[in-house]
Amino acid sequence: MLIERLSFLLAALDPVLCADVKQALEGASKLLSQPDPPLPAGVWPLLTLLVAQQITPDIDTVSASSVAVAVECFVCAIDLLDDVIDEDQTTTLQALGVARALNVSTALLTLAQQAILSLSQQAVAPELILRLLNTLQESAIVVTVGQHRDVLSEQRPTQDFTREECLEIAAAKAGSIMRLACRLGAQCAGADDVVCEQFSELGELLGIAHQLDNDSHDLYYLLQGGTSTVGSKEAETATGSIKTDLLRGKKTLPVVLAAKMDDALQSSSPPANGESDRYLRALHEGVLTTWGICQLYRERARDRLQEIGTQKPVSPLLRLLLGFE
């Protein structure tokens, strides 16, 4: 159903641009990709759709799917931009190149808005369409600010960063995206402000947890190799991206926490000639502490889900998608 709605939206594009947009949407975990465990396809739009159906089981599926597809296009655009900024050599970026990827991301952001505007053809109230568009635009600004702060962090010394600032950046990036997916689902189902905020907080907490988990895994590959040089095999994530956070001077939470324990990590990049045992221990402790904080955010998200469940039992499929089954 989601693929059908997305195909309807893509049909309006020029064939040349459409081919590249489809290629981006066929990337790992995207809606048009082939499921490749542990990366299921189309998780983002499915989350929005399931939230909407959780609130209003008999919701019009065409309208809900349109909003869900808007989320898919938005997330795909942000992922492309993030890969370009971080110079991650994903399969999609290698195939399209930077120039085409930037143009495709622009098209996807426009399609996200178009998907919501298409609700006017489905007798959806203009007030609700405007509300959905406003939510999308607000999220776009927050994500952009988060990405910008992340980029600027490369120029600042690690010791200037605090745990709170790292969490703020994680909230602005991953947190705001998952918040958007849940909030749009609640809004399109006609939820009141209280319920919308409950789902929004649930999404934000889980988004932050996922970001912290990803940051920890990037360093985990480094520690497994026992070296400070981030190679293509050691730093390859589940999505096939080549992460270079340490080399670029990214101030992720595990790096900032590790820097408090070892002065070597306060430089813009790790020393080139191997690492001391203390340096590696500091990274290890930073990873473990970050994973612990990640679990705290997951528990807070679980509490929000339980609050939602007291009003109405949460569907097993939604619980599974959120990682609570």
NUDO-38233 format. One record per residue (C-alpha): x, y, z; residue number from 1; residue in one letter. Coordinates in steps of 0.05 Angstrom, whole numbers, plus 5000, padded with zeros to 4 digits. Each point is the difference from the previous one (the first is absolute). Layout:
    px    py    pz  num  residu
     X     Y     Z  NUM       A
...
This chain:
    px    py    pz  num  residu
  5000  5000  5000    1       M
  5056  5048  5018    2       L
  5039  4982  4938    3       I
  4938  5011  4957    4       E
  4990  5069  5030    5       R
  5073  5018  4990    6       L
  4998  4976  4928    7       S
  4940  5045  4988    8       F
  5040  5059  5026    9       L
  5062  4983  4959   10       L
  4960  4994  4936   11       A
  4995  5076  4995   12       A
  5076  5007  4995   13       L
  5040  5006  4936   14       D
  5026  4930  4983   15       P
  5073  5021  5004   16       V
  4992  5028  5071   17       L
  4952  4945  5020   18       C
  5053  4947  4985   19       A
  5049  5032  5048   20       D
  4948  5012  5054   21       V
  4979  4927  4996   22       K
  5073  4979  5007   23       Q
  5004  5040  5064   24       A
  4936  4968  5025   25       L
  5029  4931  4985   26       E
  5058  5013  5049   27       G
  5009  4957  5062   28       A
  4937  4999  5043   29       S
  4962  5047  4954   30       K
  4929  4985  4977   31       L
  5019  4975  4931   32       L
  5059  4958  5024   33       S
  5002  4925  5006   34       Q
  4995  4980  5074   35       P
  5069  4980  5025   36       D
  4998  4980  5074   37       P
  5012  5032  5048   38       P
  4980  5059  4956   39       L
  4926  4993  4981   40       P
  4973  5044  4944   41       A
  4956  5061  5011   42       G
  5003  5004  5075   43       V
  4989  5076  5002   44       W
  4935  5004  4961   45       P
  4975  4936  5033   46       L
  5011  5033  5068   47       L
  4958  5060  4980   48       T
  4945  4956  4972   49       L
  4998  4955  5062   50       L
  4996  5059  5047   51       V
  4942  5027  4960   52       A
  4964  4933  5002   53       Q
  5015  4993  5074   54       Q
  4960  5063  5013   55       I
  4946  4991  4946   56       T
  4997  4927  4977   57       P
  4951  5016  4944   58       D
  5039  5060  4974   59       I
  4998  5010  4924   60       D
  5061  4961  4977   61       T
  5013  5044  4939   62       V
  5005  5063  5043   63       S
  5042  4966  5053   64       A
  5045  4970  4946   65       S
  5010  5069  4969   66       S
  5025  5027  5066   67       V
  5043  4939  5011   68       A
  5032  5007  4931   69       V
  5015  5073  5016   70       A
  5041  4975  5059   71       V
  5037  4950  4955   72       E
  5019  5054  4950   73       C
  5021  5048  5055   74       F
  5044  4948  5035   75       V
  5031  4977  4935   76       C
  5018  5072  4982   77       A
  5031  5013  5069   78       I
  5040  4935  4996   79       D
  5027  5020  4932   80       L
  5021  5068  5025   81       L
  5031  4969  5062   82       D
  5041  4952  4957   83       D
  5025  5057  4956   84       V
  5019  5043  5060   85       I
  5035  4942  5036   86       D
  5032  4974  4935   87       E
  4972  4931  5014   88       D
  5010  4957  4939   89       Q
  4933  4965  4999   90       T
  4978  4959  4941   91       T
  4949  5054  4980   92       T
  5050  5057  5005   93       L
  5052  4961  4960   94       Q
  4949  4987  4946   95       A
  4971  5070  4995   96       L
  5060  5043  5017   97       G
  4995  5063  5043   98       V
  4967  5046  4948   99       A
  4944  4952  4983  100       R
  4990  4980  5072  101       A
  4990  5073  5020  102       L
  4949  5010  4945  103       N
  4964  4936  5020  104       V
  4997  5022  5072  105       S
  4968  5066  4978  106       T
  4948  4960  4959  107       A
  4986  4955  5060  108       L
  4988  5059  5047  109       L
  4952  5029  4949  110       T
  4965  4933  4992  111       L
  4991  4996  5076  112       A
  4961  5065  4997  113       Q
  4962  4978  4938  114       Q
  4978  4936  5034  115       A
  4967  5040  5055  116       I
  4970  5050  4952  117       L
  4969  4942  4962  118       S
  4954  4991  5060  119       L
  4958  5056  4971  120       S
  4978  4951  4946  121       Q
  4975  4952  5055  122       Q
  4953  5049  5033  123       A
  5046  5012  5059  124       V
  4986  5065  5037  125       A
  5047  5057  4980  126       P
  5014  5014  5073  127       E
  5028  4930  5010  128       L
  5042  5005  4936  129       I
  5029  5066  5025  130       L
  5014  4969  5067  131       R
  5037  4941  4969  132       L
  5041  5045  4955  133       L
  5018  5044  5059  134       N
  5024  4939  5039  135       T
  5042  4978  4940  136       L
  5032  5069  4992  137       Q
  5015  5007  5075  138       E
  5035  4932  4999  139       S
  5040  5019  4938  140       A
  5027  5061  5036  141       I
  5017  4961  5063  142       V
  5036  4946  4961  143       V
  5039  5052  4960  144       T
  5022  5035  5063  145       V
  5022  4934  5030  146       G
  5040  4982  4938  147       Q
  5031  5069  4999  148       H
  5021  4995  5073  149       R
  5030  4932  4985  150       D
  5041  5028  4943  151       V
  5024  5059  5041  152       L
  5020  4953  5056  153       S
  5057  4975  4956  154       E
  5035  5068  5009  155       Q
  4994  5002  5076  156       R
  5045  4964  5050  157       P
  4969  4940  5033  158       T
  5011  5026  5070  159       Q
  4952  5057  4985  160       D
  4942  4951  4993  161       F
  4955  4975  5055  162       T
  4956  4939  5003  163       R
  4939  5044  4997  164       E
  5022  5033  4935  165       E
  5012  4933  4967  166       C
  4930  4978  5020  167       L
  4970  5064  4973  168       E
  5032  4986  4932  169       I
  4975  4928  5002  170       A
  4930  5026  5016  171       A
  5002  5050  4943  172       A
  5022  4948  4950  173       K
  4973  4930  5012  174       A
  4953  5020  5055  175       G
  4962  5051  4960  176       S
  4993  4953  4940  177       I
  4968  4945  5039  178       M
  4958  5051  5037  179       R
  4975  5024  4933  180       L
  4981  4930  4977  181       A
  4959  4988  5062  182       C
  4970  5070  5005  183       R
  4976  5001  4927  184       L
  4967  4932  5011  185       G
  4964  5025  5061  186       A
  4979  5066  4968  187       Q
  4973  4969  4936  188       C
  4958  4953  5044  189       A
  4968  5060  5034  190       G
  5032  4990  5068  191       A
  4994  5055  5051  192       D
  5061  5040  5024  193       D
  5012  4955  5060  194       V
  5004  4936  4959  195       V
  5041  5035  4946  196       C
  5050  5021  5052  197       E
  5003  4930  5030  198       Q
  5017  4969  4933  199       F
  5048  5057  4984  200       S
  5039  4989  5064  201       E
  5000  4925  4988  202       L
  5031  5011  4931  203       G
  5051  5051  5024  204       E
  5025  4956  5057  205       L
  5007  4940  4955  206       L
  5035  5042  4947  207       G
  5051  5024  5050  208       I
  5011  4929  5024  209       A
  5012  4976  4928  210       H
  5049  5057  4988  211       Q
  5040  4983  5062  212       L
  5000  4927  4982  213       D
  5026  5016  4930  214       N
  5054  5045  5026  215       D
  5022  4945  5048  216       S
  5002  4949  4944  217       H
  5045  5044  4958  218       D
  5052  4999  5055  219       L
  4986  4926  5014  220       Y
  5028  4982  4932  221       Y
  5061  5042  5015  222       L
  5012  4965  5066  223       L
  4990  4931  4969  224       Q
  5058  5016  4953  225       G
  5042  5026  5058  226       G
  5024  5059  4959  227       T
  4986  5073  4992  228       S
  4997  4996  4924  229       T
  4928  4994  4977  230       V
  5002  4953  4942  231       G
  4944  4983  4952  232       S
  4987  4932  5032  233       K
  5008  5022  5072  234       E
  4952  5059  4995  235       A
  4948  4973  4952  236       E
  4932  5007  5030  237       T
  4939  4957  4987  238       A
  4978  5047  4945  239       T
  5065  4993  4962  240       G
  5024  5070  5017  241       S
  5072  5014  5015  242       I
  5001  5039  5064  243       K
  5059  5046  5015  244       T
  4976  5036  5063  245       D
  5067  4997  5035  246       L
  5041  5022  4940  247       L
  4952  5058  4985  248       R
  5001  5022  5073  249       G
  4927  4986  5012  250       K
  4981  5013  5072  251       K
  4955  4940  5013  252       T
  4982  4984  5071  253       L
  5047  4939  5008  254       P
  5059  5042  4974  255       V
  4984  5058  5046  256       V
  4993  4954  5060  257       L
  5065  4964  4983  258       A
  5036  5067  4994  259       A
  4986  5014  5073  260       K
  5042  4939  5016  261       M
  5057  5008  4950  262       D
  5033  5064  4976  263       D
  5019  4968  4933  264       A
  4927  5000  4980  265       L
  4995  5075  5009  266       Q
  5038  5013  4936  267       S
  4963  5008  4934  268       S
  5019  4929  4979  269       S
  5032  4938  5032  270       P
  5076  4993  4999  271       P
  5025  4968  4936  272       A
  5048  4949  5029  273       N
  4958  4953  5040  274       G
  4966  5010  5066  275       E
  5018  4989  5071  276       S
  4962  4951  5043  277       D
  4972  5059  5039  278       R
  4975  5032  4936  279       Y
  4963  4937  4979  280       L
  4972  4990  5070  281       R
  4973  5071  4999  282       A
  4964  4986  4934  283       L
  4973  4935  5028  284       H
  4974  5035  5062  285       E
  4969  5054  4957  286       G
  4964  4948  4959  287       V
  4974  4963  5061  288       L
  4976  5063  5034  289       T
  4965  5023  4936  290       T
  4965  4933  4994  291       W
  4978  5007  5071  292       G
  4970  5069  4986  293       I
  4968  4971  4937  294       C
  4964  4948  5043  295       Q
  4975  5055  5046  296       L
  4968  5035  4941  297       Y
  4969  4935  4977  298       R
  4971  4990  5070  299       E
  4970  5070  4998  300       R
  4971  4984  4932  301       A
  4970  4935  5029  302       R
  4967  5042  5055  303       D
  4968  5044  4947  304       R
  4975  4939  4963  305       L
  4970  4973  5064  306       Q
  4964  5067  5010  307       E
  4972  4995  4930  308       I
  4980  4928  5014  309       G
  4959  5018  5061  310       T
  4952  5038  4954  311       Q
  4998  4946  4947  312       K
  5040  4935  4992  313       P
  5058  5011  4952  314       V
  4998  4954  4939  315       S
  5052  4944  5001  316       P
  5026  5022  4932  317       L
  5013  5071  5024  318       L
  5035  4974  5062  319       R
  5042  4955  4957  320       L
  5020  5056  4953  321       L
  5019  5043  5060  322       L
  5043  4944  5027  323       G
  4958  4984  5061  324       F
  4979  4929  4982  325       E
